[in-house]
Amino acid sequence: MAYLPRTRLSTTSFISLFITTLLTSTLSLPEELFSLEIGTKIRSDKQSLMLVASDFGNLTKSTPAAVFYPSSSHDIAGLIHFSYTHSTPFFISPRGHGHSINGQASCSNGVVIHMELLGQGRADRINVSVANRYMDVAGEQLWIDVLSASHAHRLRANSWTDYLHLTVGGTLSVGGISGQTFQHGPQISNVLELDVITGTGQQVTCSKTHNQDLFNAVLGGLGQFGIITRARIPLSPTPEKVKWIWLIYTNIVAFTRDQESLISIDENERHFGFLKYLEGSLLMEQGIIGSWRSSSFFSKNDMQRMAQLTAKHRLTALYYLEVVVAYDENIVAEVDQVILLFH
Ligand SMILES: Cc1cc2nc3c(=O)[nH]c(=O)nc-3n(C[C@H](O)[C@H](O)[C@H](O)COP(=O)(O)OP(=O)(O)OC[C@H]3O[C@@H](n4cnc5c(N)ncnc54)[C@H](O)[C@@H]3O)c2cc1C
């Protein structure tokens, strides 16, 4: 076994591929590795190690033995295969944009793969098939770039994260949720096919119908079941126009009731068929005013009104529903009527 998971989450037969020599992980890296071509892409200088020792959360510190800067999927497969076939295998962990908050992408004493380097300066890592309504995206790509590439064709993925400076491989390893999830499921439910490098260093294509065990394990698998190097994401046409609405609540009962009723409405029901995004949030105490200011959504007047509202009701928290309604020129009047229903 070569591709040692940092943590082990279950005991399915698939995982058994990865679990045998976990305890050997404290060994330093085998010397022969550095005489191979991939060895020239491994760095263990202090600066490289420090850059991946922590993550966005800054709660944990876990220094690897080395950082691997691959130029291709083939390099990654080579590293994993080397470890798998070696008598003293080592931990390997892919790192996307490092926006985990508790060390999920790090690995003490092992090798962290710097996935993002794969895509640097390479426009060919995102390919949109307009005719087939899908895009093939390399695992290290940021969702913000995925959005730009698909939007250029007036197409979009169905399910997103709110924050888009996260990698495709990183969010497909955790789930990926946002305001479209109530309608389309998380991002991991919106994937047609994956290219994965397994724990033995094999490059395997998988989908719901082909190598489905691997497909199901890798999606939401926290990088424990293989490394995603390509994902095929289905696309839909972008709406012609959208209205972005924030509904502010002082009362949590009304807030949750409205949220629940909105997500339960049948998508095909006439008025709400074009509800495309729904997310509920809480604004707390001093954060209330600060959070409002950080949004370009509200005018100065709006913010004053909200400040008055909190003062009047002596509130320490406000609730809001963020709603997006899609429409086109033919139904502007109808949409305005629906929006009135929200007031
Ligand atoms: C500011 C901020 C905003 C966020 N917003 C949202 C949000 O709106 N919705 C949401 O769902 N989540 C959100 N998250 C959480 C985020 O989706 C996860 O932390 C995600 O894992 C981060 O992606 P990353 O590219 O930084 O991955 P990393 O943190 O680098 O890695 C995350 C995990 O994925 C594994 N991994 C990385 N690349 C690959 C790969 N190619 N193949 C297999 N495994 C891989 C790593 O080993 C690790 O286990 C947010 C996080 C932050 C910090």
The ligand as a Tripos MOL2 file, in Angstrom:
@<TRIPOS>MOLECULE
LIG
   53    58     1     0     0
SMALL
NO_CHARGES

@<TRIPOS>ATOM
      1 C1        -13.4760   31.3250    3.0730 C.3       1 LIG1
      2 C2        -14.0690   29.9660    2.8490 C.ar      1 LIG1
      3 C3        -15.2930   29.8680    2.2360 C.ar      1 LIG1
      4 C4        -15.8750   28.6120    2.0240 C.ar      1 LIG1
      5 N1        -17.0910   28.5550    1.4270 N.ar      1 LIG1
      6 C5        -17.6670   27.3630    1.2180 C.ar      1 LIG1
      7 C6        -18.9610   27.2650    0.6040 C.ar      1 LIG1
      8 O1        -19.5900   28.2570    0.2450 O.2       1 LIG1
      9 N2        -19.4680   26.0300    0.4000 N.ar      1 LIG1
     10 C7        -18.7930   24.8890    0.7580 C.ar      1 LIG1
     11 O2        -19.2900   23.8030    0.5210 O.2       1 LIG1
     12 N3        -17.5890   24.9630    1.3430 N.ar      1 LIG1
     13 C8        -17.0160   26.1510    1.6000 C.ar      1 LIG1
     14 N4        -15.8050   26.2140    2.2090 N.ar      1 LIG1
     15 C9        -15.1700   24.9470    2.6110 C.3       1 LIG1
     16 C10       -14.3800   24.3990    1.4080 C.3       1 LIG1
     17 O3        -15.2680   23.8890    0.4400 O.3       1 LIG1
     18 C11       -13.4940   23.2300    1.8350 C.3       1 LIG1
     19 O4        -12.6390   23.6230    2.8560 O.3       1 LIG1
     20 C12       -12.6980   22.7310    0.6210 C.3       1 LIG1
     21 O5        -12.1740   21.4630    0.9290 O.3       1 LIG1
     22 C13       -11.5760   23.6670    0.3110 C.3       1 LIG1
     23 O6        -11.0940   23.4430   -0.9860 O.3       1 LIG1
     24 P1         -9.5520   23.5690   -1.2610 P.3       1 LIG1
     25 O7         -9.3400   23.5760   -2.7260 O.co2     1 LIG1
     26 O8         -8.9520   24.6920   -0.5030 O.co2     1 LIG1
     27 O9         -9.0700   22.1630   -0.6780 O.3       1 LIG1
     28 P2         -7.9660   21.7990    0.4060 P.3       1 LIG1
     29 O10        -8.2550   22.4840    1.6920 O.co2     1 LIG1
     30 O11        -6.6180   22.0190   -0.1740 O.co2     1 LIG1
     31 O12        -8.2480   20.2340    0.5310 O.3       1 LIG1
     32 C14        -9.4540   19.7810    1.1070 C.3       1 LIG1
     33 C15        -9.5050   18.2610    1.1220 C.3       1 LIG1
     34 O13        -9.5690   17.7690   -0.2030 O.3       1 LIG1
     35 C16        -8.4660   16.9420   -0.5120 C.3       1 LIG1
     36 N5         -8.1020   17.2630   -1.8940 N.ar      1 LIG1
     37 C17        -7.6290   18.4300   -2.4080 C.ar      1 LIG1
     38 N6         -7.4750   18.3400   -3.7310 N.ar      1 LIG1
     39 C18        -7.8580   17.0810   -4.0600 C.ar      1 LIG1
     40 C19        -7.9280   16.3640   -5.2930 C.ar      1 LIG1
     41 N7         -7.5770   16.9260   -6.4600 N.pl3     1 LIG1
     42 N8         -8.3520   15.0890   -5.2680 N.ar      1 LIG1
     43 C20        -8.7290   14.4940   -4.1100 C.ar      1 LIG1
     44 N9         -8.6820   15.1110   -2.9140 N.ar      1 LIG1
     45 C21        -8.2590   16.3990   -2.9050 C.ar      1 LIG1
     46 C22        -7.4050   17.3100    0.5040 C.3       1 LIG1
     47 O14        -6.5040   16.2590    0.7290 O.3       1 LIG1
     48 C23        -8.2660   17.6220    1.7190 C.3       1 LIG1
     49 O15        -8.6450   16.4370    2.3690 O.3       1 LIG1
     50 C24       -15.1980   27.4370    2.4480 C.ar      1 LIG1
     51 C25       -13.9580   27.5320    3.0720 C.ar      1 LIG1
     52 C26       -13.3980   28.7800    3.2700 C.ar      1 LIG1
     53 C27       -12.0680   28.8680    3.9600 C.3       1 LIG1
@<TRIPOS>BOND
     1     1     2 1
     2     2     3 ar
     3     2    52 ar
     4     3     4 ar
     5     4     5 ar
     6     4    50 ar
     7     5     6 ar
     8     6     7 ar
     9     6    13 1
    10     7     8 2
    11     7     9 ar
    12     9    10 ar
    13    10    11 2
    14    10    12 ar
    15    12    13 ar
    16    13    14 ar
    17    14    15 1
    18    14    50 ar
    19    15    16 1
    20    16    17 1
    21    16    18 1
    22    18    19 1
    23    18    20 1
    24    20    21 1
    25    20    22 1
    26    22    23 1
    27    23    24 1
    28    24    25 2
    29    24    26 1
    30    24    27 1
    31    27    28 1
    32    28    29 2
    33    28    30 1
    34    28    31 1
    35    31    32 1
    36    32    33 1
    37    33    34 1
    38    33    48 1
    39    34    35 1
    40    35    36 1
    41    35    46 1
    42    36    37 ar
    43    36    45 ar
    44    37    38 ar
    45    38    39 ar
    46    39    40 ar
    47    39    45 ar
    48    40    41 1
    49    40    42 ar
    50    42    43 ar
    51    43    44 ar
    52    44    45 ar
    53    46    47 1
    54    46    48 1
    55    48    49 1
    56    50    51 ar
    57    51    52 ar
    58    52    53 1
@<TRIPOS>SUBSTRUCTURE
     1 LIG1         1 GROUP 0 **** ****
